[in-house]
Amino acid sequence: MTDTWYSPGSIVFTPKQTLWILEHYDELRNGNWPVDPSSYVDPSITKPTPSRHAPFIEAVEKSIEISRRLEDCGQDGAITLLYYAYGQSTEALANYFRLPAGVIAYRAQIVLKRISRMEYRAGGYRRWNSARGK
């Protein structure tokens, strides 16, 4: 897991941020933004700051965006989610998808690069991957 923490407003889907979102995928999907480990504040003494949005909106929006990007990548997106978000080993995924473990790791890395692009456009994962000559 990465040691960094990102605020909701700082997410622009750089590769490190995308990996961080995948590592906290379930937490975000459930509407909880991960707590900054370096700044613990007792919740009983803090007052909630006023906001125009429900507190869970930004977390859910980020998980939806990552889900959309992963779904666009098909089976390789599922491999990436299982590998980075749920910690499945390449060997386990290789058995499940009936592919060599090296191919699993390669595809997960390629999808992570693809979905990390700030100017991400839906569609065309296969076209994008084939244009790279792979």
Summary of the structure (lengths in Angstrom):
residues: 134
radius of gyration: 16.7
end to end distance: 28.3
largest distance: 56.6
contacts: 329
relative contact order: 0.15
helix: 55%
strand: 0%
